[in-house]
Amino acid sequence: MNLSHASDSKISADIPLVNKKEKPLIKNTDKEEKHHLPKLRLSTIFAMTFGFFGINMAFSLQSSQLGRIFQTIGANPNNLGFFFILPPLAGMVIQPLIGKYSDRTWNRFGRRMPYLLIGAPAAAIVLILLPNAGSFGFGYASVAALCFGAVATLFMDLTSNICMQPFKMIIGDMVNEDQKDLAWSWQQSFSNLGGVLAAVIPFVLTLVGISNTAPKGEVPLTVKIAFYSAAIILLVTSLLTIIKVHEYDPKTYAQYHEIDLQAQKKSPSLVKLLKDAPRAFWETSVVEFFSWFAILYLWTYATGAISLNVWHTSNASSAGYQAAGNWYGVLTCIMSIAAVIWGIVVQARTKPTSRKFWYSFGLLAGAVGYFMIYFIHNKWLMIIPFCLIGISYLVINTQPFSLLTEALNGQHEGSYLGLFNCSICLPQICASVASFWLFPLMGQSMPAMFLVGGTSLVLGAISVRFVHSRF
């Protein structure tokens, strides 16, 4: 990562901020042109990206522990796909709406920050409720317990998405082209580190003697503490962003982005924006479809596949299954570390002209990892495929945004980023629905579902070559 430092000169007095009482967070240099986004202090970029640490703790716990939670409270493995429909469905609805309406929201708290101010406390509450789905006396495998878990999952994803969107949008709003790669890199690095902490907490708690088993139908205390920790950290990191980041007022924003302020007030419908979307939007969405189709099966079946292949059990109440759940957390941690290392060593040095090559390479690496999971029966050897999947996960979460944002001009950027999230959510919904047919077709074998996911990543790698880039 390029950690170049800006000068400490003060902003000129004619550039207004939403909160004028605070110290200015941007710096001018003599070389900057009047209407171009100024250079931000590194402390400001830190404040607007560090929040992803807490947000991805929530998403990582959801992805790594959701299958475990629902099987623990009595869900049929053949019906797990139903529960995994709810999170992407929530994201597909809420993110375009947050993007569209936050494009026009300017008040004393800013443009994007009001949504974070509401979303963070709500997300923290749901993070506390979800792991207790089996602790309210509803009964093992009861409709009430499963419905409570499903509703809690839905609201967890709704609130987490409300928190996530402001962090994505303020980079486009406030960061100039010279610092944008740095900002995206920091955001993804903090995201991966949050995932590392979330994944490793149950494993570490077990090592120090906290029980990793619980009465039938209840989630172990190790998992509950992990969710409680994520709730606290999400609140703290979001509060840091709300306090430290002060967005531009409408006039300054229009000036910096060289757009007509009156035209910006007009809000085309989301359908109209889709019709006018750049070609790269649709082409990259095809790649995203195959990518996230595969990722959904990682989230859904990883714990069960590891438990069956390594611990030779599919009983969700057994100590072996719970040990597999903890080991999946460790593997998720390793996957995140591999992603950070790959980003620093390779992707940070990637030239725009070779971006598509490394995009395809990352997807193929993930495909190999998926195929290996089907064949491996040793827990230590499982580290190899998860390192490969980490490479894939990094490119899936960075390269599409690079290809998309280079095709946008700063106008309706929040709306387009929200709409682009549908290319992440829709394939997860399709994968969940398809699992009702594919899971029986694959012999009701959780390891075999990784063959399906690997094939999807291969198709994604092939489709990258059809994406048009400016470089």
HUTA-V764749 format. One line per field, one symbol per residue. ss: DSSP state (A for helix, B for strand, O for the rest). phi: phi as a letter, one per 20 degrees, with the letter a starting at -180 (. if undefined). burial: I if it has 16 or more other ideal C-beta (glycine too) atoms within 10 Angstrom, else O. A space follows every 50 residues. Layout:
BEGIN
ss: ???
phi: ???
burial: ???
END
This chain:
BEGIN
ss: OOOOOOOOOOOOOOOOBOOOOOOOOBBOOOOOOOOOOOBBOAAAAAAAAO AAAAAAAAAAAAAAAAAAAAAAOOOOAAAAAAAAAAAAAAAAAAAAAAAA AAOOOOBOOBOOAAAAAAAAAAAAAAAAAAOOOOOOOOOOOOAAAAAAAA AAAAAAAAAAAAAAAAAAAAAAAAOOAAAAAAAAAAAAAAAAAAAAAAAA AAAAAAAOOOOOOOOOOOOOAAAAAAAAAAAAAAAAAAAAAAAAOOOBOA AAAAAAAOOOAAAAAOOOOAAAAAAOOOAAAAAAAAAAAAAAAAAAAAAA AAAAAAAAAAAOOOOOOOAAAAAAAAAAAAAAAAAAAAAAAAAAAOAAAO OAAAAAAAAAAAAAAAAAAAAAAAAOOOOOOAAAAAAAAAAAAAAAAAAA AAAAAOOOOOOOAAAAAAAAOAAAAAAAAAAAAAAAAAAAAOOOOOOOAA AAAAAAAAAAAAAAOOOOOOO
phi: .edfdefdfefffededfdffeffdccdcfefegeegffefffffffedf gfgffffffffffedfgfffffeoffgfdfgffeffgfffffefffffff ffgdecbfeodefgfffefffffffffffgfegeddmfofmffffffgff fffgfffgffffffggfffffffdefffdffffffffffffffffffffe ggfffffeoffdcbggndegfgfffffffffffffffffgfffedceffg ffgfffelcfffffffdffffffffeffgfgfffffffgfffgffgffff dffffffffdelbdefeeffffffffffffffffgffffffffffdffdf egfdffffffgfffffffffffgfeecdffffffffffffffffffecfg ffffffeednelfffffffffffeegffffffffffeffffemldfgfff fffffffffffffffefedfd
burial: OOOOOIOOOOOOOOIOIIIOOOOIIIIIOOOOOOOOIIIIIOOIIIIIII IIIIIIIIIIIIIIIIIIIIIIIIIOIOOIIIIIIIIIIIIIOIIIOIII OIIOIIOOIIIIIIIIIOIIOIIIOIIOIIIIIIIOOIOOOOOOIIOIII OIIIIIIIIIIIIIIIIIIIIIIIIOOOIIIIIIIIIIIIIIIIIIIIII IIIOIIOOOOOIIIOOIIIIIIIIOIIOIIIOIIIOIIIIIIOOIIIIII OOIIIIIOOOOOOIOOOOOIOOIIOOIIOIIOIIIIIIIIIIIIIIIIII IIIIIIIIIIIOIIOIIOOOIIIIIIIIIIIIIIIIIIIIOIIOOOIOOI OOOOIIOIIIIIIIIIIIIIIIIIOIOOIOOIOOIIIIIIIIIIIIIIII IIIIIIIIOIIIIIIIIIIIIIIIIIIIIIIIOIIOOOIOOIOOIIIIII IIIIIIIIIIIOIIOOIOIOO
END
